[in-house]
């Protein structure tokens, strides 16, 4: 959308093209390619907070609910869970990622990492990057689709303009 040279001679300006994409996306259905991974907190109602922190690459979550967040099954070494008193007073560090997997899944992941010539930790990090990229794409899609919702008539007018009618 930002490469103006691709749109030389196009009948719609940048704002109109962006509006048309929003309207189009409002009529589309996003299909996931990857599973969403849940941090498996005791309280399912807290999982979305963890997912947002991971997707936003937050360095800390400040919460009074330390018991549930510190008992999570998945560990993220760059994410600290802190009480509201302030990060300087209670600097927490995490040095390991603990994931519960079946023996078979663990064996297969180790074989995959070996076949790629990469450590298992790096493979897990690459998988996390892919999952987060998918999450980010889904979020962008949802935002644009929401902006275009209910604007079908405007979209049809923009299509007619683009076609030179």
C-alpha positions, -999 to +999 in steps of 0.1 A: +000+000+000+029+024+007+048+017-026+034+046-046+053+035-077+031+004-079+000+026-082+011+050-108-019+057-130-043+040-106-075+059-101-076+057-063-055+077-040-037+062-010-065+069+014-091+054-009-070+023-015-066+019+023-104+024+028-112-002+001-089-027+018-106-021+051-140-026+036-128-057+018-113-072+049-146-066+068-162-091+044-134-116+047-129-144+072-094-148+087-082-184+087-056-195+112-026-215+100-010-221+134-024-231+168-026-203+194-005-214+223-019-207+257+005-201+287-017-224+308-023-202+338-045-217+365-071-190+358-082-192+321-093-156+325-057-145+329-043-162+298-052-134+275-030-110+296-001-133+292-006-137+254-008-099+250+024-094+270+042-120+248+028-106+215+038-071+226+072-082+237+066-068+272+095-071+296+072-072+327+037-079+338+027-059+370-001-077+389-013-085+424-021-120+412+015-133+416+003-168+427-014-176+393+012-160+371+042-176+388+025-210+386+023-209+348+034-240+329+052-221+301+081-199+311+093-169+291+128-159+301+125-122+291+092-116+308+091-108+345+060-109+368+062-081+393+040-068+422+027-033+418+053-019+442+078-013+413+104-032+393+134-018+412+123-033+445+117-069+433+138-076+403+129-112+392+148-132+367+140-164+348+167-185+333+147-214+319+117-222+298+098-252+311+073-269+288+055-301+295+054-324+264+047-360+258+079-381+254+070-387+218+066-350+210+099-342+228+117-369+208+103-356+175+112-320+183+148-331+192+150-350+159+137-319+140+162-296+157+190-321+150+180-323+113+182-285+110+215-284+128+201-261+155+198-264+193+163-273+206+160-240+224+166-221+192+140-243+174+115-234+202+124-197+198+118-199+161+085-215+166+075-188+190+085-162+165+062-178+139+033-180+163+037-144+173+039-133+137+007-151+131-009-134+161+003-100+149-011-106+114-045-117+129-046-086+151-039-063+121-065-081+100-091-077+128-084-040+132-087-033+095-118-054+091-134-035+120-126-002+102-143-014+070-174-029+086-207-016+073-191+003+045-200-019+015-217+008-005-186+030-002-165+000-013-186-006-044-183+031-053-145+029-049-144-002-071-164+016-098-140+045-096-110+022-099-126+006-129-131+040-145-169+040-144 
